[in-house]
Amino acid sequence: MSSYKPIDSKREEFRRYLERAGVMDALTKVLVSLYEEPDKPEDALEYVRKHLGTDGGEDELEAAKARIAELEVENAMLKGEAPPTEG
């Protein structure tokens, strides 16, 4: 029976690592979200891929893109160039 101990300790160590890294919480949130979904998607794996790690990051991304555009205009003005056009 002692031959199983290293595997169990490695497994436990890996589980603790996942908990510290926040992986367990993220997976739990996505799975709970899928469970609470009234209309279950055809492809559950795609649902998990799509929703894993999306905790409101879209707003942050849009704000970052807007800030980049502002800084590009400011940079062009400081260089004495025409501001970049959106495209």
CORGIQUI-V875155 format. One record per run of one state. SS is the DSSP state (H for helix, E for strand, - for the rest). FROM is the first residue (numbers start at 1). TO is the last residue. If there is no record, write none. Layout:
BEGIN
{{SS | FROM | TO} {SS | FROM | TO}}
END
This chain:
BEGIN
{{- | 1 | 1} {H | 2 | 21} {- | 22 | 22} {H | 23 | 36} {- | 37 | 43} {H | 44 | 51} {- | 52 | 56} {H | 57 | 79} {- | 80 | 87}}
END
